[in-house]
Amino acid sequence: MAVTETTEKVALIQSDAVTFGLIMAVLGLIFYTASRGEGFWHKFYKHIPALLLCYFIPGALNTLGFFEKSSADNIYHIASRYLLPASLFLLTLSIDFKKIFGLGWRAVAMFFAGTVGVIIGGPLAVLLFAFVAPEWVGITDQAVPKGEEIWAGLATVAGSWIGGGANQASMQVLYEVSDTLFGTMAVMDVLVAEIWMVALLFMIKKSDSIDKWMKADNSSIEELKVTVEKYTRENERIASFEDYKMILGLAFAVVGVAHLAGIYFPEWILGSVEKGSTAYKIFDNIGFGSAFFWIIIASTVLALIMSQTKLRQIEHAGSTKIGTVFIYILVASIGMKMDLTKIFDHYQVFFIGLVWMMIHVIILFVVAKLIKAPYFFIAVGSKANIGGAASAPVVAAAFHPSLAPVGVLLAILGYAVGSVGAIATAIMMRAVVGG
């Protein structure tokens, strides 16, 4: 009689606390090496973004069986439900509409041209491939499993390209995107964005010729240099203990209120219409029935309201830096759930991403030509969307170091519209594939 034995893979680490400690050590090591100003690591991080390692080193540890799935799930739950809304609040709180509009209408117009390029570029790219290769966008005779829908995965890219990591993670949770598909989208996001980044930096050398072709007036950029340098000098300060307590207390108080919205709003909204009706289906497809949808919306709206008060001044003590720390913990927790052996199961999304980016770029240059915007606003407006606060200042500083905060200001605007823009993109992409 044959005896069948089943051996279950046992993780090397079986404690949530030890697993979390390992992941935090990995993040610390990544950013220690990324901060090196010269040598091997400096050259390494010129080509490999630190953010990508924050996904893939935890993913590699998971693939090699370092920790339990339950540990990854528990850490991810804390990061996505508490640290994510806190980070979204802190990043959006620093928005200063007066300063943003002080950049001039062309700067703001180019930012929103980039946003529109992402919002309509995604559905147009999906529409193109719906005709050319329908199976690539999930149009098949068989039902696509929940979490594997290409349109939902692309929604996470829209969140990243309009806003940033917080908006990207929000879309993953909202549309229940599988960890493997999310990992593929993260690779596509970085790869396509970096190709465009190289092109942008190359064209900076030709910016005078581009401005001449645009018939653009770049005298306003010189005025911006003086204004931004003065503002930074007058407001930056070293954070105190009281500042940190204020930042964390305010952030997690808002998280609590946002969770209240997540408890009551879905029931109230969906309860106001008849189940099964057209209105019910529309509300449910948008996400009105999701608690997480309201957590994200409430965090963003409360931040926008408070940004018009003196509470915004905690940014000078480094609130956005704390928000960014939360984002990287979340990124690592997402990476912990990835199986790297399946990362290229959806290789076709790279082609979709390239077409999507081309549409974004075409819209930017058409609008810039129409309004005679200088290349500086094209480059920074695009990267404030596509790269966010991480790369928009880099592009701005390539023109002049004092202009780096201009990139930050526009990128912060992206955090405010990122989730709403990504949801709009997702709805249109879903409609294209008939989901």
C-alpha positions as a Python dict, from the first residue, in 0.01 Angstrom:
ca = {
    (1, 'M'): (0, 0, 0),
    (2, 'A'): (148, 335, -104),
    (3, 'V'): (180, 604, 156),
    (4, 'T'): (146, 962, 34),
    (5, 'E'): (329, 1226, 232),
    (6, 'T'): (264, 1596, 202),
    (7, 'T'): (529, 1836, 320),
    (8, 'E'): (426, 2190, 391),
    (9, 'K'): (689, 2456, 341),
    (10, 'V'): (785, 2601, 679),
    (11, 'A'): (898, 2963, 688),
    (12, 'L'): (1235, 3048, 839),
    (13, 'I'): (1078, 3324, 1055),
    (14, 'Q'): (742, 3257, 1220),
    (15, 'S'): (705, 3571, 1432),
    (16, 'D'): (529, 3887, 1312),
    (17, 'A'): (758, 4105, 1526),
    (18, 'V'): (1080, 3948, 1395),
    (19, 'T'): (947, 3968, 1037),
    (20, 'F'): (864, 4338, 1080),
    (21, 'G'): (1210, 4399, 1229),
    (22, 'L'): (1373, 4232, 929),
    (23, 'I'): (1173, 4441, 681),
    (24, 'M'): (1252, 4766, 865),
    (25, 'A'): (1622, 4670, 864),
    (26, 'V'): (1599, 4612, 487),
    (27, 'L'): (1442, 4958, 439),
    (28, 'G'): (1710, 5116, 657),
    (29, 'L'): (1986, 4947, 457),
    (30, 'I'): (1833, 5052, 124),
    (31, 'F'): (1814, 5417, 223),
    (32, 'Y'): (2154, 5417, 391),
    (33, 'T'): (2314, 5296, 68),
    (34, 'A'): (2093, 5527, -142),
    (35, 'S'): (2218, 5828, 57),
    (36, 'R'): (2583, 5766, -39),
    (37, 'G'): (2709, 6061, -240),
    (38, 'E'): (2981, 5877, -430),
    (39, 'G'): (3122, 5536, -514),
    (40, 'F'): (2948, 5216, -620),
    (41, 'W'): (2613, 5281, -447),
    (42, 'H'): (2585, 5630, -592),
    (43, 'K'): (2625, 5485, -944),
    (44, 'F'): (2396, 5190, -865),
    (45, 'Y'): (2103, 5409, -756),
    (46, 'K'): (2138, 5627, -1066),
    (47, 'H'): (2005, 5329, -1260),
    (48, 'I'): (1797, 5136, -1003),
    (49, 'P'): (1537, 5340, -808),
    (50, 'A'): (1538, 5279, -431),
    (51, 'L'): (1159, 5247, -445),
    (52, 'L'): (1188, 4942, -671),
    (53, 'L'): (1420, 4768, -424),
    (54, 'C'): (1167, 4838, -148),
    (55, 'Y'): (923, 4620, -343),
    (56, 'F'): (1158, 4353, -463),
    (57, 'I'): (1389, 4273, -173),
    (58, 'P'): (1090, 4189, 54),
    (59, 'G'): (943, 4005, -246),
    (60, 'A'): (1264, 3802, -283),
    (61, 'L'): (1261, 3718, 89),
    (62, 'N'): (900, 3600, 56),
    (63, 'T'): (978, 3391, -253),
    (64, 'L'): (1268, 3226, -68),
    (65, 'G'): (1039, 3141, 226),
    (66, 'F'): (1183, 3370, 491),
    (67, 'F'): (850, 3448, 661),
    (68, 'E'): (494, 3324, 702),
    (69, 'K'): (215, 3442, 474),
    (70, 'S'): (14, 3533, 786),
    (71, 'S'): (295, 3766, 901),
    (72, 'A'): (297, 3942, 563),
    (73, 'D'): (-83, 3972, 572),
    (74, 'N'): (-86, 4116, 926),
    (75, 'I'): (186, 4373, 855),
    (76, 'Y'): (17, 4471, 529),
    (77, 'H'): (-317, 4519, 705),
    (78, 'I'): (-166, 4763, 956),
    (79, 'A'): (27, 4948, 684),
    (80, 'S'): (-265, 4977, 439),
    (81, 'R'): (-540, 5060, 688),
    (82, 'Y'): (-352, 5293, 924),
    (83, 'L'): (-20, 5412, 779),
    (84, 'L'): (-155, 5468, 427),
    (85, 'P'): (-438, 5710, 521),
    (86, 'A'): (-200, 5882, 766),
    (87, 'S'): (60, 5932, 493),
    (88, 'L'): (-199, 6051, 243),
    (89, 'F'): (-320, 6305, 500),
    (90, 'L'): (31, 6432, 584),
    (91, 'L'): (137, 6460, 219),
    (92, 'T'): (-182, 6641, 115),
    (93, 'L'): (-190, 6865, 424),
    (94, 'S'): (115, 7056, 302),
    (95, 'I'): (-61, 7173, -14),
    (96, 'D'): (-52, 7552, -47),
    (97, 'F'): (-291, 7665, -320),
    (98, 'K'): (-170, 8025, -296),
    (99, 'K'): (191, 7921, -361),
    (100, 'I'): (88, 7678, -635),
    (101, 'F'): (-114, 7938, -825),
    (102, 'G'): (170, 8181, -759),
    (103, 'L'): (379, 7966, -994),
    (104, 'G'): (169, 8109, -1275),
    (105, 'W'): (-122, 7968, -1468),
    (106, 'R'): (101, 7798, -1726),
    (107, 'A'): (269, 7583, -1459),
    (108, 'V'): (-67, 7469, -1320),
    (109, 'A'): (-209, 7421, -1671),
    (110, 'M'): (81, 7194, -1767),
    (111, 'F'): (40, 6991, -1449),
    (112, 'F'): (-327, 6930, -1525),
    (113, 'A'): (-247, 6862, -1892),
    (114, 'G'): (-23, 6583, -1765),
    (115, 'T'): (-301, 6459, -1536),
    (116, 'V'): (-552, 6455, -1822),
    (117, 'G'): (-293, 6273, -2033),
    (118, 'V'): (-282, 5995, -1774),
    (119, 'I'): (-660, 5984, -1717),
    (120, 'I'): (-754, 5952, -2085),
    (121, 'G'): (-429, 5789, -2196),
    (122, 'G'): (-500, 5472, -2000),
    (123, 'P'): (-846, 5408, -2149),
    (124, 'L'): (-722, 5500, -2500),
    (125, 'A'): (-429, 5256, -2470),
    (126, 'V'): (-665, 4983, -2347),
    (127, 'L'): (-906, 5065, -2633),
    (128, 'L'): (-625, 5031, -2889),
    (129, 'F'): (-520, 4690, -2756),
    (130, 'A'): (-886, 4584, -2732),
    (131, 'F'): (-875, 4587, -3115),
    (132, 'V'): (-513, 4475, -3169),
    (133, 'A'): (-475, 4211, -2895),
    (134, 'P'): (-798, 4185, -2690),
    (135, 'E'): (-667, 3904, -2469),
    (136, 'W'): (-391, 4138, -2348),
    (137, 'V'): (-649, 4362, -2178),
    (138, 'G'): (-859, 4076, -2045),
    (139, 'I'): (-1121, 4051, -2321),
    (140, 'T'): (-1165, 3673, -2347),
    (141, 'D'): (-1442, 3414, -2359),
    (142, 'Q'): (-1355, 3306, -2004),
    (143, 'A'): (-1427, 3503, -1689),
    (144, 'V'): (-1120, 3676, -1546),
    (145, 'P'): (-1066, 3591, -1176),
    (146, 'K'): (-1120, 3872, -924),
    (147, 'G'): (-792, 4054, -865),
    (148, 'E'): (-646, 3955, -1203),
    (149, 'E'): (-837, 4209, -1417),
    (150, 'I'): (-585, 4406, -1625),
    (151, 'W'): (-794, 4726, -1598),
    (152, 'A'): (-777, 4703, -1217),
    (153, 'G'): (-401, 4651, -1225),
    (154, 'L'): (-361, 4949, -1457),
    (155, 'A'): (-567, 5155, -1210),
    (156, 'T'): (-279, 5118, -962),
    (157, 'V'): (-44, 5264, -1225),
    (158, 'A'): (-287, 5555, -1277),
    (159, 'G'): (-278, 5615, -900),
    (160, 'S'): (100, 5620, -908),
    (161, 'W'): (130, 5836, -1220),
    (162, 'I'): (-120, 6100, -1109),
    (163, 'G'): (-44, 6101, -738),
    (164, 'G'): (215, 5869, -588),
    (165, 'G'): (274, 5561, -380),
    (166, 'A'): (-16, 5633, -145),
    (167, 'N'): (-265, 5663, -432),
    (168, 'Q'): (-116, 5356, -602),
    (169, 'A'): (-161, 5144, -290),
    (170, 'S'): (-512, 5283, -244),
    (171, 'M'): (-612, 5151, -585),
    (172, 'Q'): (-464, 4809, -509),
    (173, 'V'): (-680, 4776, -199),
    (174, 'L'): (-989, 4935, -355),
    (175, 'Y'): (-991, 4705, -659),
    (176, 'E'): (-846, 4402, -476),
    (177, 'V'): (-560, 4366, -724),
    (178, 'S'): (-363, 4044, -672),
    (179, 'D'): (-12, 4083, -530),
    (180, 'T'): (147, 3921, -836),
    (181, 'L'): (-33, 4148, -1083),
    (182, 'F'): (45, 4447, -863),
    (183, 'G'): (415, 4352, -868),
    (184, 'T'): (410, 4337, -1248),
    (185, 'M'): (240, 4677, -1262),
    (186, 'A'): (502, 4818, -1024),
    (187, 'V'): (779, 4701, -1259),
    (188, 'M'): (599, 4846, -1562),
    (189, 'D'): (537, 5171, -1373),
    (190, 'V'): (906, 5217, -1290),
    (191, 'L'): (1041, 5095, -1626),
    (192, 'V'): (818, 5315, -1843),
    (193, 'A'): (856, 5614, -1608),
    (194, 'E'): (1236, 5581, -1613),
    (195, 'I'): (1245, 5566, -1994),
    (196, 'W'): (1050, 5894, -2000),
    (197, 'M'): (1274, 6038, -1725),
    (198, 'V'): (1585, 5975, -1937),
    (199, 'A'): (1418, 6142, -2236),
    (200, 'L'): (1315, 6443, -2024),
    (201, 'L'): (1665, 6494, -1884),
    (202, 'F'): (1818, 6459, -2231),
    (203, 'M'): (1583, 6726, -2369),
    (204, 'I'): (1681, 6971, -2092),
    (205, 'K'): (2004, 7026, -2290),
    (206, 'K'): (1785, 7124, -2586),
    (207, 'S'): (1539, 7330, -2379),
    (208, 'D'): (1635, 7661, -2545),
    (209, 'S'): (1560, 7517, -2890),
    (210, 'I'): (1233, 7367, -2766),
    (211, 'D'): (1130, 7700, -2611),
    (212, 'K'): (1207, 7876, -2937),
    (213, 'W'): (987, 7627, -3125),
    (214, 'M'): (711, 7676, -2866),
    (215, 'K'): (757, 8055, -2889),
    (216, 'A'): (760, 8036, -2509),
    (217, 'D'): (847, 8314, -2266),
    (218, 'N'): (1068, 8174, -1989),
    (219, 'S'): (1131, 8503, -1806),
    (220, 'S'): (885, 8390, -1535),
    (221, 'I'): (1122, 8105, -1445),
    (222, 'E'): (1391, 8356, -1342),
    (223, 'E'): (1138, 8527, -1113),
    (224, 'L'): (1046, 8188, -968),
    (225, 'K'): (1408, 8118, -871),
    (226, 'V'): (1419, 8428, -650),
    (227, 'T'): (1073, 8370, -495),
    (228, 'V'): (1135, 8004, -408),
    (229, 'E'): (1480, 8064, -259),
    (230, 'K'): (1336, 8334, -31),
    (231, 'Y'): (1039, 8120, 81),
    (232, 'T'): (1258, 7820, 167),
    (233, 'R'): (1504, 8036, 360),
    (234, 'E'): (1230, 8199, 570),
    (235, 'N'): (1028, 7891, 667),
    (236, 'E'): (1250, 7586, 717),
    (237, 'R'): (1320, 7486, 1078),
    (238, 'I'): (1450, 7195, 1287),
    (239, 'A'): (1162, 6989, 1427),
    (240, 'S'): (1108, 6972, 1804),
    (241, 'F'): (959, 6691, 2017),
    (242, 'E'): (632, 6888, 2030),
    (243, 'D'): (628, 6909, 1649),
    (244, 'Y'): (653, 6531, 1616),
    (245, 'K'): (377, 6474, 1872),
    (246, 'M'): (157, 6725, 1689),
    (247, 'I'): (221, 6561, 1351),
    (248, 'L'): (153, 6206, 1470),
    (249, 'G'): (-141, 6304, 1692),
    (250, 'L'): (-313, 6494, 1412),
    (251, 'A'): (-243, 6226, 1150),
    (252, 'F'): (-385, 5935, 1350),
    (253, 'A'): (-681, 6137, 1479),
    (254, 'V'): (-774, 6190, 1114),
    (255, 'V'): (-722, 5817, 1047),
    (256, 'G'): (-977, 5748, 1322),
    (257, 'V'): (-1230, 5988, 1169),
    (258, 'A'): (-1164, 5839, 823),
    (259, 'H'): (-1239, 5490, 956),
    (260, 'L'): (-1567, 5621, 1098),
    (261, 'A'): (-1654, 5742, 748),
    (262, 'G'): (-1561, 5396, 618),
    (263, 'I'): (-1803, 5234, 863),
    (264, 'Y'): (-2110, 5450, 802),
    (265, 'F'): (-2090, 5595, 449),
    (266, 'P'): (-2105, 5270, 245),
    (267, 'E'): (-2417, 5154, 430),
    (268, 'W'): (-2579, 5497, 402),
    (269, 'I'): (-2500, 5546, 29),
    (270, 'L'): (-2596, 5197, -90),
    (271, 'G'): (-2890, 5186, 149),
    (272, 'S'): (-3036, 5496, -18),
    (273, 'V'): (-3093, 5312, -348),
    (274, 'E'): (-3266, 4986, -432),
    (275, 'K'): (-3033, 4685, -442),
    (276, 'G'): (-2991, 4558, -798),
    (277, 'S'): (-3098, 4889, -953),
    (278, 'T'): (-2885, 5074, -1209),
    (279, 'A'): (-2794, 5341, -952),
    (280, 'Y'): (-2685, 5070, -707),
    (281, 'K'): (-2459, 4908, -968),
    (282, 'I'): (-2306, 5244, -1064),
    (283, 'F'): (-2239, 5338, -700),
    (284, 'D'): (-2091, 4995, -629),
    (285, 'N'): (-1867, 5004, -940),
    (286, 'I'): (-1734, 5348, -848),
    (287, 'G'): (-1646, 5216, -502),
    (288, 'F'): (-1912, 5383, -285),
    (289, 'G'): (-1978, 5048, -118),
    (290, 'S'): (-1616, 5005, -11),
    (291, 'A'): (-1510, 5112, 338),
    (292, 'F'): (-1157, 5171, 210),
    (293, 'F'): (-1284, 5409, -60),
    (294, 'W'): (-1428, 5636, 209),
    (295, 'I'): (-1119, 5606, 429),
    (296, 'I'): (-906, 5742, 142),
    (297, 'I'): (-1156, 6011, 40),
    (298, 'A'): (-1205, 6128, 401),
    (299, 'S'): (-828, 6145, 463),
    (300, 'T'): (-777, 6353, 149),
    (301, 'V'): (-1073, 6587, 203),
    (302, 'L'): (-981, 6653, 568),
    (303, 'A'): (-624, 6727, 461),
    (304, 'L'): (-742, 6973, 194),
    (305, 'I'): (-965, 7151, 447),
    (306, 'M'): (-690, 7172, 711),
    (307, 'S'): (-436, 7285, 451),
    (308, 'Q'): (-624, 7615, 442),
    (309, 'T'): (-552, 7671, 814),
    (310, 'K'): (-236, 7726, 1017),
    (311, 'L'): (-210, 7349, 1063),
    (312, 'R'): (-38, 7341, 724),
    (313, 'Q'): (268, 7496, 888),
    (314, 'I'): (367, 7161, 1043),
    (315, 'E'): (511, 7086, 699),
    (316, 'H'): (802, 7315, 793),
    (317, 'A'): (882, 7067, 1072),
    (318, 'G'): (889, 6773, 831),
    (319, 'S'): (537, 6625, 822),
    (320, 'T'): (581, 6513, 460),
    (321, 'K'): (900, 6327, 555),
    (322, 'I'): (706, 6127, 815),
    (323, 'G'): (432, 6063, 560),
    (324, 'T'): (695, 5938, 318),
    (325, 'V'): (836, 5698, 580),
    (326, 'F'): (487, 5550, 619),
    (327, 'I'): (464, 5505, 241),
    (328, 'Y'): (788, 5310, 224),
    (329, 'I'): (676, 5079, 505),
    (330, 'L'): (359, 5020, 304),
    (331, 'V'): (559, 4957, -15),
    (332, 'A'): (771, 4698, 165),
    (333, 'S'): (461, 4530, 312),
    (334, 'I'): (318, 4498, -41),
    (335, 'G'): (647, 4351, -159),
    (336, 'M'): (631, 4090, 119),
    (337, 'K'): (323, 3941, -47),
    (338, 'M'): (474, 3906, -397),
    (339, 'D'): (593, 3584, -558),
    (340, 'L'): (875, 3690, -790),
    (341, 'T'): (855, 3366, -990),
    (342, 'K'): (525, 3491, -1136),
    (343, 'I'): (621, 3854, -1192),
    (344, 'F'): (628, 3834, -1575),
    (345, 'D'): (301, 3646, -1614),
    (346, 'H'): (153, 3971, -1752),
    (347, 'Y'): (446, 4087, -1972),
    (348, 'Q'): (202, 4252, -2215),
    (349, 'V'): (133, 4541, -1977),
    (350, 'F'): (474, 4690, -2067),
    (351, 'F'): (350, 4756, -2422),
    (352, 'I'): (25, 4902, -2288),
    (353, 'G'): (229, 5126, -2057),
    (354, 'L'): (447, 5255, -2341),
    (355, 'V'): (143, 5351, -2552),
    (356, 'W'): (-16, 5511, -2245),
    (357, 'M'): (297, 5719, -2183),
    (358, 'M'): (313, 5828, -2549),
    (359, 'I'): (-43, 5964, -2525),
    (360, 'H'): (52, 6153, -2206),
    (361, 'V'): (355, 6307, -2381),
    (362, 'I'): (161, 6404, -2696),
    (363, 'I'): (-105, 6584, -2490),
    (364, 'L'): (165, 6769, -2293),
    (365, 'F'): (339, 6902, -2605),
    (366, 'V'): (14, 6995, -2780),
    (367, 'V'): (-105, 7196, -2478),
    (368, 'A'): (238, 7355, -2429),
    (369, 'K'): (244, 7464, -2794),
    (370, 'L'): (-104, 7614, -2762),
    (371, 'I'): (-32, 7813, -2444),
    (372, 'K'): (337, 7882, -2526),
    (373, 'A'): (460, 7718, -2205),
    (374, 'P'): (839, 7679, -2165),
    (375, 'Y'): (995, 7332, -2158),
    (376, 'F'): (1057, 7369, -1783),
    (377, 'F'): (680, 7352, -1719),
    (378, 'I'): (643, 7055, -1957),
    (379, 'A'): (914, 6859, -1776),
    (380, 'V'): (813, 6947, -1420),
    (381, 'G'): (439, 6922, -1493),
    (382, 'S'): (490, 6573, -1633),
    (383, 'K'): (715, 6444, -1356),
    (384, 'A'): (493, 6595, -1085),
    (385, 'N'): (240, 6343, -1219),
    (386, 'I'): (451, 6050, -1335),
    (387, 'G'): (729, 6064, -1078),
    (388, 'G'): (569, 6257, -793),
    (389, 'A'): (765, 6420, -512),
    (390, 'A'): (1057, 6180, -566),
    (391, 'S'): (1156, 6284, -918),
    (392, 'A'): (978, 6614, -993),
    (393, 'P'): (1230, 6808, -777),
    (394, 'V'): (1517, 6625, -951),
    (395, 'V'): (1396, 6741, -1292),
    (396, 'A'): (1329, 7094, -1164),
    (397, 'A'): (1675, 7110, -1003),
    (398, 'A'): (1834, 7005, -1333),
    (399, 'F'): (1731, 7350, -1462),
    (400, 'H'): (1848, 7524, -1142),
    (401, 'P'): (1889, 7391, -781),
    (402, 'S'): (1665, 7664, -638),
    (403, 'L'): (1374, 7542, -855),
    (404, 'A'): (1352, 7199, -686),
    (405, 'P'): (1065, 7311, -453),
    (406, 'V'): (855, 7395, -762),
    (407, 'G'): (854, 7024, -843),
    (408, 'V'): (753, 6942, -487),
    (409, 'L'): (464, 7193, -489),
    (410, 'L'): (314, 7048, -807),
    (411, 'A'): (373, 6689, -691),
    (412, 'I'): (179, 6760, -370),
    (413, 'L'): (-111, 6875, -587),
    (414, 'G'): (-90, 6529, -742),
    (415, 'Y'): (-152, 6364, -404),
    (416, 'A'): (-476, 6560, -375),
    (417, 'V'): (-616, 6454, -714),
    (418, 'G'): (-443, 6116, -745),
    (419, 'S'): (-710, 5888, -602),
    (420, 'V'): (-1002, 6063, -775),
    (421, 'G'): (-815, 6069, -1107),
    (422, 'A'): (-719, 5702, -1078),
    (423, 'I'): (-1078, 5601, -1000),
    (424, 'A'): (-1198, 5796, -1307),
    (425, 'T'): (-933, 5621, -1518),
    (426, 'A'): (-1033, 5280, -1378),
    (427, 'I'): (-1402, 5338, -1451),
    (428, 'M'): (-1325, 5423, -1816),
    (429, 'M'): (-1085, 5131, -1861),
    (430, 'R'): (-1338, 4895, -1707),
    (431, 'A'): (-1603, 5025, -1948),
    (432, 'V'): (-1371, 4963, -2245),
    (433, 'V'): (-1320, 4594, -2156),
    (434, 'G'): (-1685, 4552, -2058),
    (435, 'G'): (-1617, 4475, -1691),
}
